């Protein structure tokens, strides 16, 4: 059933939302009639029913990763901070409230933003010499899993994530901090949305160049956790099928 609902949503049919609308309509019209009797001079425009807003607002993995990493950047106070591909309306906006941040992204930024310097760049391509050892603080949040899948207009490349990773390594100065997050779980590609990485694969990827200095994750239920990475948690991908692993890494000198 879950797969059927997902397939229908991809086709533009959101069954859950449709059912919520049907359930909410009777209450909406009762409230509308009651409120209209109390009207105090405002003209009524077109109906604009909103369903589900009486429930607690969900805090997704973007919320938790953006908050956690922005706090760590603030605490560590680097000389320069560069971001690759993270959400402009999430993490980058958080950081721009208290410091300057340089953004590298394949897609252009349509508007100028205070405290944000933008450069359009494809991190699957060889890194210009001027950007090697460029910064002491670097972030790439929920972005690398998309490299090479073509979703964002990038070139199809099965090794896009590895090419992007090598560029992240080259961008960062020795002893610098990399804040990095990707989906974690049984390793797979869900084309063309994203890759999901096993924790063991990620630690092998980090191994030659980085030491993990802090770790947090958001589990399949949307719960935020800070923990040490034990062998058991690594082998089970922290019991996640589609979680979010958030790493603070220090580049080895």
C-alpha positions in Angstrom: 0.0 0.0 0.0 2.8 2.4 0.9 4.4 1.8 -2.5 1.1 2.4 -4.3 0.6 5.7 -2.4 4.1 6.8 -3.3 3.6 5.9 -7.0 0.3 7.8 -7.1 1.9 10.9 -5.5 4.7 10.8 -8.2 1.8 10.9 -10.8 0.4 13.9 -9.1 -2.3 12.2 -7.0 -1.8 12.7 -3.3 -4.3 10.3 -1.8 -3.6 11.2 1.9 -4.1 14.9 1.2 -7.3 14.2 -0.8 -8.7 12.2 2.1 -7.7 14.9 4.6 -9.6 17.4 2.4 -12.7 15.3 2.3 -12.6 14.8 6.1 -12.1 18.5 6.7 -14.7 20.0 4.3 -17.8 19.6 6.6 -16.0 21.3 9.5 -14.7 24.0 7.2 -18.2 25.0 5.9 -19.7 24.9 9.4 -16.9 27.3 10.6 -17.3 29.5 7.5 -21.0 30.0 8.1 -20.5 30.6 11.8 -17.8 33.2 11.2 -19.7 34.9 8.4 -22.4 35.7 10.9 -19.9 37.6 12.9 -18.5 39.5 10.0 -17.4 43.0 11.0 -16.9 44.9 7.8 -14.3 42.8 6.0 -15.3 41.7 2.6 -14.9 38.0 1.9 -12.6 36.9 -0.9 -12.4 33.5 -2.5 -12.5 30.5 -0.2 -9.1 29.3 1.0 -9.5 26.2 3.1 -6.5 25.1 5.1 -6.6 21.6 6.5 -4.3 20.0 9.1 -2.8 23.3 10.4 -4.4 22.5 13.8 -1.8 19.7 14.2 1.7 20.2 15.6 4.1 21.4 13.0 6.4 18.6 11.9 10.2 19.1 12.5 11.9 17.3 9.6 15.5 16.4 9.2 16.3 19.7 7.4 15.2 21.5 10.5 17.4 19.5 12.9 20.5 19.4 10.6 20.3 23.1 9.8 19.9 24.1 13.5 22.7 21.7 14.8 25.2 22.7 12.2 24.5 26.4 12.3 25.1 26.3 16.1 28.4 24.5 15.7 29.6 27.0 13.1 28.7 29.8 15.5 30.5 28.1 18.3 33.7 27.3 16.3 33.8 30.8 14.7 35.9 30.1 11.7 37.8 32.7 9.7 35.8 31.8 6.5 32.8 29.6 5.9 31.9 28.1 2.5 28.8 26.1 1.7 28.3 23.6 -1.1 24.7 22.9 -2.2 22.8 23.2 1.1 19.4 24.8 1.3 19.5 28.6 0.9 16.2 29.0 2.7 17.4 26.8 5.6 21.0 26.4 6.7 22.5 29.2 4.6 19.9 31.6 5.9 20.6 30.5 9.5 24.4 31.2 9.1 23.8 34.5 7.3 22.1 35.9 10.4 25.4 36.0 12.3 28.2 35.9 9.8 29.2 36.0 6.1 29.0 32.8 4.1 30.2 31.9 0.6 27.9 29.6 -1.4 28.9 27.4 -4.3 26.0 25.8 -6.2 25.3 24.4 -9.6 22.0 26.4 -9.8 22.2 30.1 -9.9 20.9 32.3 -7.1 18.3 34.6 -8.5 18.5 37.3 -5.8 21.3 39.0 -3.8 21.1 38.1 -0.1 22.8 40.1 2.7 25.9 38.3 4.1 25.8 35.7 1.3 28.4 35.7 -1.5 27.4 33.4 -4.4 29.5 31.6 -7.0 27.8 29.3 -9.6 30.0 26.2 -9.8 29.8 22.5 -10.7 31.5 20.5 -8.0 31.6 17.4 -10.2 34.2 19.2 -12.4 37.9 19.6 -11.5 38.4 22.2 -8.8 40.1 25.4 -9.9 43.6 25.8 -8.3 42.5 29.0 -6.6 39.9 27.0 -4.5 42.3 24.4 -3.2 42.9 24.7 0.6 40.5 27.7 0.3 38.6 27.6 3.6 38.9 26.5 7.2 35.2 25.7 7.5 33.0 24.0 4.9 29.4 22.6 4.8 27.6 20.3 2.4 24.2 19.3 3.9 21.9 16.9 2.1 23.5 17.6 -1.2 26.2 15.1 -2.2 23.7 12.3 -2.5 22.3 14.1 -5.6 25.5 14.6 -7.5 25.5 12.9 -10.9 21.8 11.9 -11.0 20.7 14.7 -13.2 18.0 15.9 -10.9 19.3 19.5 -10.7 20.6 19.8 -14.2 23.9 18.2 -13.4 25.7 15.8 -15.8 24.7 12.2 -15.4 27.7 10.5 -13.7 27.6 7.3 -11.6 30.7 8.6 -9.8 29.4 12.1 -9.3 29.3 11.7 -5.5 32.9 10.6 -5.4 34.1 13.4 -7.6 32.1 15.9 -5.5 33.6 14.4 -2.3 37.2 14.8 -3.6 36.5 18.4 -4.3 35.2 18.9 -0.8 38.5 17.4 0.5 40.5 19.8 -1.7 38.5 22.9 -0.7 39.2 22.5 3.0 42.4 23.4 4.7 44.2 21.0 7.0 42.7 21.0 10.5 39.6 22.6 9.0 36.0 21.5 9.8 33.6 19.9 7.4 29.9 19.7 8.3 28.4 17.0 6.2 25.0 15.2 6.0 23.4 12.7 3.7 20.6 10.1 3.9 21.7 7.0 5.8 20.3 3.4 5.6 20.8 0.3 3.5 23.0 1.6 0.6 21.0 2.2 -2.6 20.1 4.7 -5.4 16.5 5.9 -5.7 16.8 7.4 -9.2 16.7 10.2 -9.8 16.0 11.6 -6.3 19.0 10.6 -4.3 21.5 8.0 -3.0 21.2 6.5 0.5 24.6 5.7 2.1 25.5 3.0 4.6 27.3 4.4 7.7 30.2 2.0 7.1 30.6 3.3 3.5 30.7 6.9 4.8 33.3 6.1 7.5 35.5 4.4 4.9 35.1 7.5 2.7 36.1 9.8 5.5 39.0 7.6 6.7 42.0 8.7 4.8 41.3 12.4 5.3 39.1 13.1 8.3 38.4 12.3 11.9 34.7 12.4 13.2 34.6 15.0 16.0 30.8 15.1 16.5 27.8 13.1 15.2 24.1 13.4 15.2 21.3 11.8 13.2 17.6 12.0 12.6 15.9 8.6 12.6 13.1 7.3 10.5 10.6 8.6 12.9 11.9 12.2 12.6 13.6 12.1 16.1 16.9 14.0 16.5 19.7 12.2 18.4 23.3 12.9 19.3 25.4 9.8 20.0 28.8 8.1 19.6 29.2 5.8 16.7 29.6 2.3 18.2 30.3 -0.8 16.0 26.7 -2.0 16.6 25.1 1.3 15.5 27.4 1.4 12.5 26.5 -2.1 11.4 22.8 -1.4 11.7 22.9 2.1 10.1 21.5 3.3 13.4 18.4 1.2 12.7 17.5 3.7 9.9 16.1 2.9 6.4 16.1 6.6 5.4 17.6 8.6 8.2 19.8 11.7 8.1 23.4 11.3 9.3 25.0 14.6 10.3 28.8 14.7 10.8 31.3 17.2 12.0 34.7 16.2 10.6 38.1 17.6 11.1 40.6 17.3 8.2 43.8 15.6 9.1 47.0 17.6 8.6 
